[in-house]
């Protein structure tokens, strides 16, 4: 498969209700949370790269260079609304698949996409994702075969709905802590800071 036919989607339109403020701009070791993801994947060979945000997100405070910014006006409907928006763009671009990332997961790596891509030739029609301690992680690869199914999703669950319902063929790779770690609280921030001190 031509790797140029696979795009990247960074979902970042959440309300940050549990965090209490706009967590994606929260500084961790002097760097906004969202910048960890954007910087890591900005020069990935996979493109286009879609960055989904909610209306009013202060794009002037971050560097979104090399990303196509998509504004999700329906962000209050949950994560699936952002996913649907991105998949509609993927369909327009004629992509063979997309890698899904979350903006509040700062320790995902470009190497993760290489790991996923190595499995695509054997599991071309499957959703491919990481799993850590029985919990689905990210990044997650969604082949075009399931784009229409994704477009029918609702709520805040995302592609996990297809996996749990058995609708989609799913192939799990052994993941690490960072594949399931996201930031939703001050305790998570402390954990992230400790991780950065060691790596």
Secondary structure by P-SEA (a helix, b strand, c coil): cccccbbbbbbcccccccccccccccccccccaaaaaaaaccccccccbbbbbcccccccccccccccccccccccccaaaaaaaaaaaaaaacccbbbbbbcccccccaaaaaaaaaaccccccccccccccccccccbbbcccaaaaaaaccccccaaaaaaaccccccccccccccccccccaaaaaaaaaaaaac
